[in-house]
Amino acid sequence: MPIGRGGSPDLAYSGLVQWLEAIRPTQIHEPASELSGTMWDWELRWPEGHVTTVSRSWRGEGRGPQPRADSE
């Protein structure tokens, strides 16, 4: 189960995102403009059926995880 851990909610969220970066995102959104960044979405499906979406965006050349060849 993807659970972030950390000394604060922000650190736990950051830990979760680092864990998610290692797996394929559900969706990748290209930047809408020069001022926005690429956004990755992951859908977390919990045992009771609830779905949570976690999104993360990055801006700037070479920032954030790079899509693997098998994720396109």
MDTraj code that builds the backbone (N, CA, C; nanometers):
import mdtraj as md
import numpy as np

residues = "MET PRO ILE GLY ARG GLY GLY SER PRO ASP LEU ALA TYR SER GLY LEU VAL GLN TRP LEU GLU ALA ILE ARG PRO THR GLN ILE HIS GLU PRO ALA SER GLU LEU SER GLY THR MET TRP ASP TRP GLU LEU ARG TRP PRO GLU GLY HIS VAL THR THR VAL SER ARG SER TRP ARG GLY GLU GLY ARG GLY PRO GLN PRO ARG ALA ASP SER GLU".split()
xyz = np.array([
    [0.0831, -0.1176, 0.0000],
    [0.0000, 0.0000, 0.0000],
    [0.0878, 0.1243, 0.0000],
    [0.0653, 0.2173, -0.0893],
    [0.1501, 0.3375, -0.0940],
    [0.1188, 0.4327, 0.0206],
    [0.2091, 0.4406, 0.1156],
    [0.1917, 0.5289, 0.2300],
    [0.3189, 0.6114, 0.2442],
    [0.3020, 0.7435, 0.2530],
    [0.4173, 0.8284, 0.2767],
    [0.4460, 0.8367, 0.4252],
    [0.5720, 0.8464, 0.4605],
    [0.6109, 0.8578, 0.6009],
    [0.7004, 0.9798, 0.6171],
    [0.6867, 1.0454, 0.7303],
    [0.7703, 1.1602, 0.7578],
    [0.7327, 1.2243, 0.8890],
    [0.8143, 1.3172, 0.9338],
    [0.7921, 1.3843, 1.0607],
    [0.6823, 1.4891, 1.0577],
    [0.6292, 1.5174, 0.9407],
    [0.5198, 1.6142, 0.9262],
    [0.4349, 1.5704, 0.8073],
    [0.3142, 1.6248, 0.7934],
    [0.2338, 1.5903, 0.6751],
    [0.3054, 1.6230, 0.5441],
    [0.3768, 1.7353, 0.5390],
    [0.4490, 1.7716, 0.4166],
    [0.5589, 1.6701, 0.3840],
    [0.6319, 1.6246, 0.4854],
    [0.7372, 1.5257, 0.4630],
    [0.6779, 1.3904, 0.4243],
    [0.5634, 1.3548, 0.4824],
    [0.4971, 1.2289, 0.4459],
    [0.4491, 1.2353, 0.3009],
    [0.3926, 1.3493, 0.2605],
    [0.3483, 1.3652, 0.1216],
    [0.4679, 1.3562, 0.0269],
    [0.5772, 1.4214, 0.0634],
    [0.6981, 1.4168, -0.0197],
    [0.7500, 1.2732, -0.0304],
    [0.7472, 1.1983, 0.0797],
    [0.7884, 1.0586, 0.0771],
    [0.6986, 0.9741, -0.0118],
    [0.5683, 0.9995, -0.0075],
    [0.4736, 0.9279, -0.0934],
    [0.5018, 0.9572, -0.2397],
    [0.5239, 1.0825, -0.2729],
    [0.5504, 1.1197, -0.4121],
    [0.6801, 1.0556, -0.4605],
    [0.7831, 1.0514, -0.3777],
    [0.9078, 0.9853, -0.4177],
    [0.8830, 0.8378, -0.4449],
    [0.8007, 0.7743, -0.3640],
    [0.7670, 0.6332, -0.3854],
    [0.6908, 0.6173, -0.5168],
    [0.5951, 0.7073, -0.5416],
    [0.5140, 0.6995, -0.6632],
    [0.5967, 0.7256, -0.7892],
    [0.6979, 0.8128, -0.7804],
    [0.7805, 0.8434, -0.8971],
    [0.8471, 0.7184, -0.9535],
    [0.8643, 0.6182, -0.8694],
    [0.9287, 0.4948, -0.9134],
    [0.8337, 0.4039, -0.9923],
    [0.7038, 0.4332, -0.9882],
    [0.6073, 0.3525, -1.0627],
    [0.5405, 0.4374, -1.1699],
    [0.4746, 0.3727, -1.2619],
    [0.4105, 0.4412, -1.3735],
    [0.2910, 0.5249, -1.3261],
    [0.2834, 0.6513, -1.3686],
    [0.1672, 0.7328, -1.3329],
    [0.0449, 0.6885, -1.4126],
    [-0.0721, 0.7212, -1.3603],
    [-0.1967, 0.6934, -1.4308],
    [-0.2084, 0.7824, -1.5539],
    [-0.1633, 0.9080, -1.5391],
    [-0.1743, 1.0046, -1.6475],
    [-0.0609, 1.1059, -1.6389],
    [-0.0121, 1.1519, -1.7557],
    [0.0869, 1.2595, -1.7624],
    [0.0256, 1.3723, -1.8437],
    [0.0227, 1.4924, -1.7853],
    [-0.0312, 1.6104, -1.8524],
    [0.0854, 1.6999, -1.8930],
    [0.0957, 1.7284, -2.0205],
    [0.2008, 1.8185, -2.0683],
    [0.1699, 1.9614, -2.0236],
    [0.2718, 2.0474, -2.0146],
    [0.2482, 2.1857, -1.9725],
    [0.1475, 2.2558, -2.0631],
    [0.0577, 2.3310, -2.0016],
    [-0.0428, 2.4060, -2.0771],
    [0.0152, 2.5353, -2.1343],
    [0.1234, 2.5845, -2.0746],
    [0.1870, 2.7077, -2.1221],
    [0.3332, 2.7068, -2.0776],
    [0.4064, 2.8090, -2.1157],
    [0.5467, 2.8223, -2.0745],
    [0.5598, 2.8402, -1.9235],
    [0.4552, 2.8900, -1.8604],
    [0.4593, 2.9186, -1.7174],
    [0.4185, 2.8000, -1.6312],
    [0.3620, 2.6961, -1.6911],
    [0.3188, 2.5796, -1.6137],
    [0.4171, 2.4650, -1.6326],
    [0.3989, 2.3604, -1.5564],
    [0.4886, 2.2459, -1.5643],
    [0.4158, 2.1187, -1.6025],
    [0.4920, 2.0125, -1.6235],
    [0.4355, 1.8813, -1.6505],
    [0.3735, 1.8286, -1.5218],
    [0.2540, 1.7682, -1.5321],
    [0.1876, 1.7137, -1.4148],
    [0.1698, 1.5632, -1.4313],
    [0.1990, 1.4898, -1.3252],
    [0.1766, 1.3452, -1.3216],
    [0.0653, 1.3169, -1.2216],
    [-0.0255, 1.2247, -1.2554],
    [-0.1332, 1.1811, -1.1664],
    [-0.1191, 1.0317, -1.1393],
    [-0.1445, 0.9930, -1.0162],
    [-0.1523, 0.8518, -0.9783],
    [-0.2864, 0.8305, -0.9112],
    [-0.3551, 0.7229, -0.9445],
    [-0.4796, 0.6865, -0.8768],
    [-0.4480, 0.5742, -0.7791],
    [-0.4730, 0.5994, -0.6525],
    [-0.4506, 0.5000, -0.5478],
    [-0.5844, 0.4345, -0.5167],
    [-0.5928, 0.3052, -0.5354],
    [-0.7158, 0.2303, -0.5087],
    [-0.7002, 0.1558, -0.3769],
    [-0.7830, 0.1921, -0.2797],
    [-0.7755, 0.1364, -0.1458],
    [-0.8607, 0.0099, -0.1365],
    [-0.8292, -0.0778, -0.0410],
    [-0.9004, -0.2064, -0.0300],
    [-1.0526, -0.1923, -0.0191],
    [-1.1017, -0.0872, 0.0457],
    [-1.2479, -0.0718, 0.0603],
    [-1.3132, -0.0133, -0.0650],
    [-1.2335, 0.0137, -0.1694],
    [-1.2878, 0.0628, -0.2957],
    [-1.2702, 0.2115, -0.3199],
    [-1.2299, 0.2854, -0.2188],
    [-1.2092, 0.4301, -0.2325],
    [-1.0897, 0.4566, -0.3234],
    [-1.0987, 0.5597, -0.4078],
    [-0.9890, 0.5982, -0.4970],
    [-0.9432, 0.7391, -0.4606],
    [-0.8130, 0.7549, -0.4430],
    [-0.7523, 0.8845, -0.4148],
    [-0.6590, 0.9178, -0.5301],
    [-0.6637, 1.0421, -0.5776],
    [-0.5720, 1.0858, -0.6824],
    [-0.4642, 1.1735, -0.6203],
    [-0.3396, 1.1403, -0.6501],
    [-0.2254, 1.2208, -0.6072],
    [-0.1650, 1.2810, -0.7325],
    [-0.1446, 1.4122, -0.7328],
    [-0.0883, 1.4816, -0.8484],
    [0.0381, 1.5553, -0.8061],
    [0.1302, 1.5638, -0.8997],
    [0.2550, 1.6361, -0.8742],
    [0.2967, 1.7039, -1.0039],
    [0.3447, 1.8274, -0.9965],
    [0.3904, 1.8959, -1.1176],
    [0.5320, 1.9467, -1.0979],
    [0.6014, 1.9578, -1.2117],
    [0.7400, 2.0063, -1.2139],
    [0.7535, 2.1079, -1.3252],
    [0.8374, 2.2063, -1.3031],
    [0.8629, 2.3084, -1.4027],
    [1.0119, 2.3240, -1.4224],
    [1.0543, 2.3367, -1.5461],
    [1.1955, 2.3586, -1.5752],
    [1.2588, 2.2384, -1.6424],
    [1.3537, 2.2648, -1.7260],
    [1.4233, 2.1608, -1.8026],
    [1.4884, 2.0587, -1.7106],
    [1.4584, 1.9309, -1.7320],
    [1.5210, 1.8230, -1.6572],
    [1.4747, 1.8072, -1.5137],
    [1.3696, 1.8768, -1.4725],
    [1.3198, 1.8664, -1.3355],
    [1.2130, 1.7605, -1.3278],
    [1.2030, 1.6954, -1.2152],
    [1.1029, 1.5916, -1.1944],
    [1.1438, 1.4613, -1.2596],
    [1.0669, 1.3570, -1.2371],
    [1.1018, 1.2270, -1.2970],
    [1.0848, 1.2318, -1.4477],
    [1.1626, 1.1555, -1.5155],
    [1.1541, 1.1495, -1.6618],
    [1.0777, 1.0235, -1.6995],
    [0.9814, 1.0331, -1.7915],
    [0.9054, 0.9136, -1.8322],
    [0.9988, 0.8078, -1.8887],
    [0.9771, 0.6834, -1.8473],
    [1.0532, 0.5724, -1.9035],
    [0.9957, 0.5398, -2.0404],
    [1.0773, 0.4783, -2.1239],
    [1.0346, 0.4430, -2.2611],
    [0.9108, 0.3548, -2.2590],
    [0.8962, 0.2667, -2.1586],
    [0.7809, 0.1776, -2.1550],
    [0.6555, 0.2401, -2.0980],
    [0.6620, 0.3700, -2.0539],
    [0.5445, 0.4354, -1.9973],
    [0.4691, 0.5183, -2.0995],
    [0.5196, 0.5251, -2.2223],
    [0.4525, 0.6067, -2.3245],
    [0.3641, 0.5227, -2.4125],
])
top = md.Topology()
chain = top.add_chain()
for i, resn in enumerate(residues, 1):
    res = top.add_residue(resn, chain, resSeq=i)
    for name in ("N", "CA", "C"):
        top.add_atom(name, md.element.get_by_symbol(name[0]), res)
traj = md.Trajectory(xyz[None], top)
